[in-house]
Amino acid sequence: MMMAIMGNSICLAIYDYGDPNDLGSKNKILGIFDAVFTGIYTFEAIMKILAYGFVVHRKSYLRDAWNVLDFISLLVSYISLLPGMPNFKPMRILRVMKPLRSVNSMPTMKKLFNTLIMSLPQIG
């Protein structure tokens, strides 16, 4: 999963956001990669849902905030893959959430991120 997250992050980094209709060949190829990564993330979500349950149980998939973030990111990916869907800015912003999946994969990174989030009110 970490390799998929890193590959997806690289694809998001080299995506040409100046091409709003994805007419360039680079964006078309990256669109294919986006569909592949969406398939990989879907498989991961299905495996987690089968293992933990979807929402009913105490430790189910959607009871974990990180899995909710993953699920929202997955839904945004499917919406962006719909044919004829305009490539507007809010959708692009939500696509950037995908690299945050790496935080969920590494327990030490998760602790560090949670500590950073908890310290934000004191910084303000």
LUMMARMAR-403951 format. One record per residue (C-alpha): residue number from 0; y, z, x; chain. Coordinates in nm, 4 decimals, always signed. Layout:
N
{NUM {Y Z X} A}
...
***
This chain:
124
{0 {+0.0000 +0.0000 +0.0000} A}
{1 {+0.2386 +0.0741 +0.2853} A}
{2 {+0.1892 -0.2817 +0.4162} A}
{3 {+0.2689 -0.4211 +0.0704} A}
{4 {+0.5800 -0.2031 +0.0445} A}
{5 {+0.6983 -0.3101 +0.3907} A}
{6 {+0.6312 -0.6772 +0.3147} A}
{7 {+0.8140 -0.6510 -0.0160} A}
{8 {+1.1081 -0.4771 +0.1542} A}
{9 {+1.1304 -0.7593 +0.4078} A}
{10 {+1.1258 -1.0169 +0.1267} A}
{11 {+1.4058 -0.8327 -0.0528} A}
{12 {+1.6057 -0.8193 +0.2704} A}
{13 {+1.5843 -1.1939 +0.3402} A}
{14 {+1.6393 -1.2999 -0.0216} A}
{15 {+1.9513 -1.5174 -0.0606} A}
{16 {+2.1583 -1.3383 -0.3265} A}
{17 {+2.4226 -1.6124 -0.2994} A}
{18 {+2.1813 -1.8447 -0.4822} A}
{19 {+2.2030 -1.7019 -0.8366} A}
{20 {+1.9627 -1.9548 -0.9945} A}
{21 {+1.7014 -1.9469 -0.7142} A}
{22 {+1.7400 -2.3182 -0.6473} A}
{23 {+1.6858 -2.2926 -0.2698} A}
{24 {+1.3411 -2.3360 -0.1192} A}
{25 {+1.3577 -1.9947 +0.0520} A}
{26 {+1.4166 -1.8136 -0.2779} A}
{27 {+1.1424 -2.0134 -0.4493} A}
{28 {+0.8913 -1.9068 -0.1829} A}
{29 {+1.0145 -1.5476 -0.2032} A}
{30 {+0.9683 -1.5661 -0.5811} A}
{31 {+0.5998 -1.6434 -0.5251} A}
{32 {+0.5732 -1.3457 -0.2903} A}
{33 {+0.7469 -1.1308 -0.5521} A}
{34 {+0.4809 -1.2260 -0.8063} A}
{35 {+0.2054 -1.1386 -0.5564} A}
{36 {+0.3610 -0.7995 -0.4803} A}
{37 {+0.4009 -0.7349 -0.8530} A}
{38 {+0.0290 -0.8024 -0.8935} A}
{39 {-0.0544 -0.5579 -0.6121} A}
{40 {+0.1691 -0.2880 -0.7636} A}
{41 {+0.0174 -0.3510 -1.1070} A}
{42 {-0.3315 -0.2988 -0.9658} A}
{43 {-0.2168 +0.0272 -0.8055} A}
{44 {-0.0602 +0.1482 -1.1317} A}
{45 {-0.3727 +0.0623 -1.3303} A}
{46 {-0.5908 +0.2528 -1.0826} A}
{47 {-0.3635 +0.5578 -1.1046} A}
{48 {-0.3536 +0.5422 -1.4852} A}
{49 {-0.7333 +0.5210 -1.5003} A}
{50 {-0.7646 +0.8155 -1.2610} A}
{51 {-0.4943 +1.0459 -1.4044} A}
{52 {-0.4417 +0.9263 -1.7607} A}
{53 {-0.1175 +0.7705 -1.8813} A}
{54 {+0.0950 +1.0467 -2.0323} A}
{55 {-0.1084 +1.2980 -2.2337} A}
{56 {-0.2630 +1.5168 -1.9634} A}
{57 {-0.0707 +1.7742 -1.7627} A}
{58 {-0.1076 +1.5796 -1.4344} A}
{59 {-0.1020 +1.2318 -1.5865} A}
{60 {+0.0633 +0.9252 -1.4367} A}
{61 {+0.3976 +0.9429 -1.6179} A}
{62 {+0.4356 +1.3209 -1.5704} A}
{63 {+0.5223 +1.2640 -1.2030} A}
{64 {+0.8832 +1.1545 -1.1447} A}
{65 {+0.7809 +0.9292 -0.8541} A}
{66 {+0.5312 +0.7471 -1.0732} A}
{67 {+0.8008 +0.7043 -1.3394} A}
{68 {+1.0180 +0.5382 -1.0724} A}
{69 {+0.7234 +0.3150 -0.9754} A}
{70 {+0.6599 +0.2274 -1.3398} A}
{71 {+1.0251 +0.1383 -1.4056} A}
{72 {+1.0277 -0.0727 -1.0907} A}
{73 {+0.7126 -0.2487 -1.2127} A}
{74 {+0.8632 -0.3171 -1.5553} A}
{75 {+1.1762 -0.4600 -1.3926} A}
{76 {+0.9551 -0.6834 -1.1791} A}
{77 {+0.7819 -0.8199 -1.4882} A}
{78 {+1.1121 -0.8775 -1.6663} A}
{79 {+1.2476 -1.0678 -1.3654} A}
{80 {+0.9327 -1.2858 -1.3595} A}
{81 {+0.9799 -1.4027 -1.7192} A}
{82 {+1.0625 -1.7735 -1.7347} A}
{83 {+1.4223 -1.8436 -1.8223} A}
{84 {+1.5309 -1.4868 -1.7441} A}
{85 {+1.8813 -1.4972 -1.5972} A}
{86 {+1.9150 -1.3407 -1.2528} A}
{87 {+2.1942 -1.0944 -1.3306} A}
{88 {+2.3255 -0.8060 -1.1178} A}
{89 {+2.1712 -0.5015 -1.2934} A}
{90 {+1.8259 -0.6562 -1.2484} A}
{91 {+1.8950 -0.7088 -0.8777} A}
{92 {+2.0040 -0.3488 -0.8355} A}
{93 {+1.6861 -0.2205 -0.9988} A}
{94 {+1.4719 -0.4422 -0.7726} A}
{95 {+1.6031 -0.2493 -0.4736} A}
{96 {+1.4160 +0.0575 -0.6045} A}
{97 {+1.0901 -0.0954 -0.4838} A}
{98 {+1.1264 +0.0252 -0.1224} A}
{99 {+1.1617 +0.3807 -0.2547} A}
{100 {+0.7889 +0.3589 -0.3298} A}
{101 {+0.7294 +0.4263 +0.0403} A}
{102 {+0.8711 +0.7758 -0.0055} A}
{103 {+0.5971 +0.8506 -0.2590} A}
{104 {+0.3242 +0.7297 -0.0204} A}
{105 {+0.4049 +0.9695 +0.2641} A}
{106 {+0.4035 +1.3429 +0.1792} A}
{107 {+0.6362 +1.4409 +0.4667} A}
{108 {+0.8847 +1.1711 +0.3700} A}
{109 {+0.8632 +1.2905 +0.0088} A}
{110 {+0.9533 +1.6468 +0.1134} A}
{111 {+1.2413 +1.5199 +0.3253} A}
{112 {+1.3747 +1.3025 +0.0423} A}
{113 {+1.3453 +1.5850 -0.2123} A}
{114 {+1.5309 +1.8198 +0.0251} A}
{115 {+1.8062 +1.5622 +0.0656} A}
{116 {+1.8390 +1.5220 -0.3114} A}
{117 {+1.8492 +1.8991 -0.3646} A}
{118 {+2.1247 +1.9369 -0.1027} A}
{119 {+2.3538 +1.6715 -0.2558} A}
{120 {+2.5306 +1.9125 -0.4980} A}
{121 {+2.6158 +2.1469 -0.2110} A}
{122 {+2.7504 +1.8576 -0.0041} A}
{123 {+2.9806 +1.7582 -0.2913} A}
***
